Amino acid sequence: MIKILCVGKIKEKYLDDLINDYLKRISKYHKIEIIEIKDNPNHEKELIALKEKIKLTDYNIALDIKGKEVTSVTFAEKLDKCLMNYGNITFIIGPSLGLDEKIKNLANECLSFSSLTFPHGLFRGLLLEQIYRAFKILNNESYHK
């Protein structure tokens, strides 16, 4: 199972459409779910809610601007290896101020998609697109360029 743990809900229809399109595409390859934690102005409550959803038996990947950058091919290989060795992968997308160090310390690793800052909904779509691309790469199907 691939899980995407994130803070906040998507409000824009065009982003919701993008996300649902990639969820549908990915579901042909693997089970996937999005777990949303409610935005909370109280940072500690938000932190507790995130911690409660992180399972240490999963391979947890924190998505953070300071994380390691990888290519799409390396990402695909990592996805494949983690699913074989752990069964479950959880990608953690933090709130607008970024992930707390306590959450990053619970992760097996931190990845960055760029040193640029993205809106959360758009980044969720980017992550899903890369997961879909990874499955296309792993299955030697045309899509990846």
PyMOL commands that set and color helices and strands:
alter all, ss='L'
color gray80, all
select helices_A, chain A and resi 13-26+43-53+72-86+101-106+120-138
alter helices_A, ss='H'
color red, helices_A
select strands_A, chain A and resi 2-7+32-37+59-69+89-93+109-112
alter strands_A, ss='S'
color yellow, strands_A
deselect
rebuild
show_as cartoon
